[in-house]
Amino acid sequence: MKSTHWRLALLLALAGSAARAQQVAESLRRAPGQMVVVGHAGSGFFTPLNPFNPLPPSSLRSELKALHDGAEGLEIDVQLSQDSVPVLYHDTTLDTMTKTGRGCTNEHSAAELVQLRFRGGWPYDWFQHEKLVTLDTLLARLARRPEFPYLHLDLHEALPCLSPAQAQRNSAALARQLVQRLRHYGVPAGRILIVSDQVSTLRRFRQLWPALPLGYEITDAYAANLPRARQEKVAAVVLNETLTTPANVAQAHAAGLAVVTFGARSSGAIKRLVAANPDAYEVDNVGKLRRILHRPAATANAGGSPETAAQ
């Protein structure tokens, strides 16, 4: 009898989990042309023209400029410091994008990391003097707004300074810290998307906060990975530029999954991704995407002046 009750409880729990996942996926779906405009790493990556962008990806000023330009959401690259503080940083090592940092974020305390200046090289460093910031710094800033923007948290877990066992512990700690901070700042679950290509990480988040929308990132082997995403009952798949085709998006929608895309800078390439009908687009050029979608220009008070963002 006890065994029967246990099996029934397990089946009910699985059914409840599947139903919640379906509801969350439906809440992320958008009608054609109504996709959510998300700033990719804020205002994108260093570019020499079209547009000229001197702001480092996932820097505070870059994220706030995306909102100023009319983004409805932000894609944020998150890593963990040595003392378990989530910080904003894109690359796998500090050598590539900071002036003096070496190694990985997990080898330095948060106090050390926030003293590091970004390095973009010439001519970008004439126009930017950004330092790394913690996720707390960004969330505290966003909490001043009437409503939180959509937050796509892209987890950077596979750092070269970590052994496989250390990487698992690091991922578990990152999940705990993110849930703690998101709840502390009152970010509604419906405004969040956790993005990872690690199934074990997505499962951790489901245990910690069952209502949290999860996105499984797919950058290759779409035919093999789409069934995995469905099996894990995530809300969305996150596809790169190459995989974002009308056929792939339609297949994901048919499987009950929302679709988030990223990549592309030229007008032609952006239009191609828009035509594939994703539900959200993490774009480097927020203004260009808004123009292509025939949305009005952002108002000046949409996100505050990016020049004073870090003050």
N, C-alpha and C positions, 0 to 999 in steps of 0.2 A: 504493500500500500504506500509506504513512504517513497519507494522507488517511482511509483506511478505519479505521486504528487510532485516529485522532483522533476520528472520529465515534463509534466504539464507546465510547471513554473518556468522551465527553460524555454519551452515552445512559446509561451506567452511573452517572455522577455524578448525573444528573437523577433516575434511578430511586432511587438511594440517598437523595437529598434528599427525594423524595416519601414514601419509606418512613419516614424519620425523622420527618417532619412528621405522618404518620398515627399513629405510635407516641406522639408527644408529645400529640397531640389526644386519643387514647384515655386517656392517663394523667390528663388534666384532667376527663374525664367523670365524672359522679356519678349515682347512682341517684336517682329522685324522692324529694325530701325530705331528701337527704343533701348538699345544696349546701354549699360552703365559705362560712363567714361571714367577710366581709372588712370591716374598718373603713374607711369612705369618707373619705379625707383624715384618717384616724385616727378621731376621734369625730364627724366631720361638720363642719358649718358653724355659725356663730353662730345660735342659736335662742332666742326669749324664753320658750318653754314647750314641754312635751311632747316632749322634756325641755328644761329650761333648759341651754344649752350655752354657756359663756363662753370656750371654748378655740378659738384660731385654727386653721383647717384646715391640716393638714400641719405643725403645730408639734410639737416633741418631746413635750410633755406630752399633747397630743391623741392622738398615735400610741400612746403607752404606756398611756393610759387605755383605748383600744380593746382592747388585750390584757388589761388588768385586768378589763374587762367581759365577756371571753370570746371575743373575735375570734380566729379561726384564722389570719387574714391581715390585711395592711395595704395599703391603696391609698395611694400616696405621690406627690405632685406634685413633679417634679424639673425644675430649670432649671440653666443653667450660668453661673457668674460670669465676669467679665472675664478672670481668670487660670485659667480652665478647671477650676474646682472645682464639682462638683455640689452644689446647695443645695436645700433644701425650700422651695417657695413655690408658691402656686396661681395668683394673678392675673397678668395680662400686664404690669402696671406696679406699681412699689412705692408709687405714690401712693395706691392704693386701700386697702391693708391694713397700711401701716406709719405710724408717727407722723411720721417725718422723711425717709423715703426718697423719692427722685424718679427717674423714668425706669425703666429695665429692669435686670434682674439682670446682664445682660451688660455693662453700663456701669460696674460696680463690682467691686472685688476681693472675694474671699471674706472677708478680714479686715474690710472695711467692712460687708459684708452681715450678718455675725453680730453686729454691734453695733446693728442696727436692731430696734426694738421693734414688735411687732404692734399695730395699732390696730383695736379693734372698736367703739369708741364706748360710749355709756352704755346699759345699766349694765355691759356686759361687762368694761370695763377696770378695774372695781372688783375683779374676780375673777381677772384674768389679767395677767401681766407677762412674757409670752413674748417671746423674741428668735428671729430666724431661726437655723437651724442647718444645718450641712453634712450631706450624706448620710453621711460618715464618722462623724459623731457618733452618728447613729441606728444605723448598722451595728455600731459598736463596742459600743453598749448591747445590741443584739440578740444579739451574739455571746456574751454571758454566759449566755444561756438554754440549756437542754439541747438545743433544736432551734430552728432559724430558723422564724419564721412564714412563711406564704406572702407574697410581696412582689409587689404589682402596681405597677410603676413607670410612672406616667402622665407621658409626656414633653411638656413645654410648650416648643414650638419656634418657633411663629409669633408672635414678639414684635414689637410695632410699631416698636421701635428698630432693627430689622434690615432691610436691603435683601434682596431675594431671594437674591442671591449670598452675602451674609453669613449668611443663615439656613441655607443649605446647608452652609457651613463650620462654623457653630455646631452643627448637627445631627450632623455627622460627628465633631466633637470631643466632643460629649456622649456619643455611642455608645462611643467609645474609652475615655473616662473611666469610664463606668458599668461596662463589662466589666472594666476593670482593677480597680476597687474591689470589685466583687462577687466576683471571684476572690481578691483579697487577703484578704477576710474569710471566705473559704471558704463562701460561700452556694451550696448545691447548685443546679444548673440547674433541677431539678424543683420547687424552691420559688419560682421566679421567673416572672413574666409581664411582658414588655415591651409596653406599650400605646402605640400611635401611630395617627394617621389618615394618616400619610405613608408611602406605599409605599416610597419611596427609603430612609427611615430603617429600616424593617423589613428591607430587603435588606442594609443595612450590618451590622445585628446578626447576620444569618444568616452573613455572611462572617466576622465576628469570632468568633462562638461558635455553631457550627451546632446544638448541642444545646439552645440557649436557646429556651424557648417564647415565641411571638410572638402578640400579640393585635391585631387590626385593629379600631379603633374606628369604629362606624357610628352616626351620629346623624340621618341622613336618607337618602332614596333607597335604601331597603333592597334593593329588587329589582335595582338596578344594582350595588350594592356587594357583595352576597353572592357573586356569581360572581367578583368581583375578589379577595375574600378567599380563595376556594377556589383561584383561579389562582395566588395568591402562596404557597399551601401554608402558611398560618399555622395555629397550633394552635387559636385561638379567635377569636370575634368578641365585641366589647364593645358592648353595646346600651344606649341610654338607656331611660328609663321608657316613653316612647311606643312604641318599637319592640319592647319586650319583650312579645310576645303569644304564646299557645300555638302559633299557626300559624307565626310567624317562628322561634320556638325549634325547633320540629319540623323546619322546613325546613333550619335550620343543622345540626341533628343528622344529618339525612339526608345532608347534604353532608360529613359526617365532621368537623364542627367543634364544639368545646365552646362554650358560651355563658356570658358574664359579663354581669350586668346592674348598673345603678346608678340611683339616684334613689328617690323616694317617701319620705314621712315618716309619714303617718298609717297606722294599723293596717290600714284597708281597702285602701289603695293597696299596702302591703307584701304583704298577703295575695294581692292580684291578681298581683303579680310572682312570688311564690312558686308560685302555681298554674300559671304559665307553664313551670315546671320548668327554670330555668337551672341551670348547674353551679356557679356562684359568684355571690354577691350582695355588691356593695360598698354597704353600708348605712350611713346616718347614725346610726341608733340600734341598736347591737349588741344590747343587752339585749332590746329589743322583738322583733327578728327571732328571737332564741333562744327567746323565749317562744312565738312563733307556730309555731316548728318543734318545740315541746315538748321542748326540750333543757334539761337541768338548769342552774340558775344557776351562773355562774362562781365558782370558788373564790377566796378572798382572795389566794392566792399565785400566781394565774395570770399576772400581769404585773407584780407589784410595785405599791406604792402610787403612784398618779399624782401625788400631792402632792409626792413626793420624786423624781419622775422626772428632773428636770433637775439634781439635786444630784450 
